[in-house]
């Protein structure tokens, strides 16, 4: 099921079949993969993002 449709289904179920959204999520969603951030790459990404923002500003995109 596409993510948007699944989200809509969870929200709908939280108001009909379950008492709240937490119960709906607990019952309807399962996690196959957990992705953890790579903290050591944060500085490199921040530097590159800064460069990207500078180029965008130079081209008039702000």
GROMACS elastic network, one bead per residue, 0.5 to 0.9 nm:
[ bonds ]
;  ai    aj funct       b0    kb
    1     4     6  0.83261   500
    1     5     6  0.64855   500
    1     6     6  0.61089   500
    2     5     6  0.54286   500
    2     6     6  0.62368   500
    2     7     6  0.87026   500
    3     6     6  0.50486   500
    3     7     6  0.61006   500
    3     8     6  0.86061   500
    4     7     6  0.50817   500
    4     8     6  0.62100   500
    4     9     6  0.85979   500
    5     8     6  0.50554   500
    5     9     6  0.61216   500
    5    10     6  0.86467   500
    6    10     6  0.61792   500
    6    11     6  0.86309   500
    6    28     6  0.89766   500
    6    29     6  0.88829   500
    7    10     6  0.51313   500
    7    11     6  0.62441   500
    7    12     6  0.85969   500
    8    11     6  0.51459   500
    8    12     6  0.60974   500
    8    13     6  0.85139   500
    9    12     6  0.50929   500
    9    13     6  0.60093   500
    9    14     6  0.84582   500
   10    13     6  0.50903   500
   10    14     6  0.60276   500
   10    15     6  0.88651   500
   10    21     6  0.72647   500
   10    24     6  0.59187   500
   10    25     6  0.64837   500
   10    28     6  0.70023   500
   10    29     6  0.84534   500
   11    14     6  0.50652   500
   11    15     6  0.67700   500
   11    16     6  0.89920   500
   11    20     6  0.88925   500
   11    21     6  0.65270   500
   11    24     6  0.76676   500
   11    25     6  0.87057   500
   12    15     6  0.54884   500
   12    16     6  0.64393   500
   12    17     6  0.82879   500
   12    21     6  0.89589   500
   13    17     6  0.50743   500
   13    18     6  0.61062   500
   13    19     6  0.88979   500
   13    20     6  0.85336   500
   13    21     6  0.78602   500
   13    24     6  0.62732   500
   14    17     6  0.62085   500
   14    19     6  0.62483   500
   14    22     6  0.77576   500
   14    23     6  0.71767   500
   14    24     6  0.51777   500
   14    25     6  0.81078   500
   15    18     6  0.63291   500
   15    19     6  0.67659   500
   15    20     6  0.65542   500
   15    21     6  0.75700   500
   15    24     6  0.88752   500
   16    19     6  0.76066   500
   16    20     6  0.88886   500
   17    20     6  0.88457   500
   17    24     6  0.78988   500
   18    21     6  0.73125   500
   18    22     6  0.86870   500
   18    23     6  0.60724   500
   18    24     6  0.57824   500
   19    22     6  0.83743   500
   19    23     6  0.67039   500
   19    24     6  0.79170   500
   20    23     6  0.56009   500
   20    24     6  0.65463   500
   20    25     6  0.89002   500
   21    25     6  0.60704   500
   21    26     6  0.85095   500
   22    25     6  0.51920   500
   22    26     6  0.61356   500
   22    27     6  0.86165   500
   23    26     6  0.50882   500
   23    27     6  0.61511   500
   23    28     6  0.84804   500
   24    27     6  0.52108   500
   24    28     6  0.58476   500
   24    29     6  0.80177   500
   25    28     6  0.52116   500
   25    29     6  0.53636   500
   25    30     6  0.85147   500
   26    29     6  0.60612   500
   26    30     6  0.78496   500
   27    30     6  0.81856   500
   31    34     6  0.69838   500
   36    39     6  0.88566   500
   37    40     6  0.87882   500
   37    41     6  0.85876   500
   37    42     6  0.86278   500
   38    41     6  0.56618   500
   38    42     6  0.70515   500
   39    42     6  0.53162   500
   39    43     6  0.82090   500
   40    43     6  0.70650   500
   40    44     6  0.81863   500
   41    44     6  0.53797   500
   41    45     6  0.62020   500
   41    46     6  0.86549   500
   42    45     6  0.51514   500
   42    46     6  0.60834   500
   42    47     6  0.86422   500
   43    46     6  0.50824   500
   43    47     6  0.62243   500
   43    48     6  0.86999   500
   44    47     6  0.51964   500
   44    48     6  0.62905   500
   44    49     6  0.85596   500
   45    48     6  0.51349   500
   45    49     6  0.59537   500
   45    50     6  0.84775   500
   46    49     6  0.50313   500
   46    50     6  0.61033   500
   46    51     6  0.86599   500
   47    50     6  0.51349   500
   47    51     6  0.64009   500
   47    52     6  0.87401   500
   48    51     6  0.50124   500
   48    52     6  0.61714   500
   48    53     6  0.86440   500
   49    53     6  0.61247   500
   49    54     6  0.85523   500
   50    53     6  0.51167   500
   50    54     6  0.61999   500
   50    55     6  0.87289   500
   51    54     6  0.50952   500
   51    55     6  0.63068   500
   51    56     6  0.86535   500
   52    55     6  0.52214   500
   52    56     6  0.62072   500
   52    57     6  0.86623   500
   53    56     6  0.50336   500
   53    57     6  0.61380   500
   53    58     6  0.86105   500
   53    61     6  0.85888   500
   53    62     6  0.79631   500
   54    57     6  0.51136   500
   54    58     6  0.62073   500
   54    59     6  0.87143   500
   55    58     6  0.50443   500
   55    59     6  0.63273   500
   55    60     6  0.87356   500
   55    61     6  0.85448   500
   56    59     6  0.51297   500
   56    60     6  0.62925   500
   56    62     6  0.65779   500
   57    61     6  0.51311   500
   57    62     6  0.53829   500
   58    61     6  0.74405   500
   58    62     6  0.88650   500
   59    62     6  0.86329   500
